[in-house]
Amino acid sequence: MKYEIFINGGFANIPKQYKGEIILPNREKKKLLEILSQKQEPSQEIHDGFIYHVKIIDGNSEVKSVYDEHNLPLSVSDFINKALSKKGK
């Protein structure tokens, strides 16, 4: 599946954008798509925190959501780390 991750905010507010493709086990992919389908909005009280925009494209379906440091689910955080670690290889 394809992904796009856009991270902005932080003290310096230097945006970072990542695009790529990753293969996940079906169970992990299903859980991730389920979590991303639930609408989340970043807290308005975040100052100098990161905002995570995550978009997944799997076949004909596209799912996207926005999180901040306070409401970022562990499975989405794990996915971001996995995707970014693959970029370094």
Secondary structure, 3 states (H helix, E strand, C coil): CEEEEEEEECCCCCCEEEEEECCCCHHHHHHHHHHHHCCCCCCCCCCCCEEEEEEEEECCEEEEEEEECCCCCHHHHHHHHHHHHHHCC
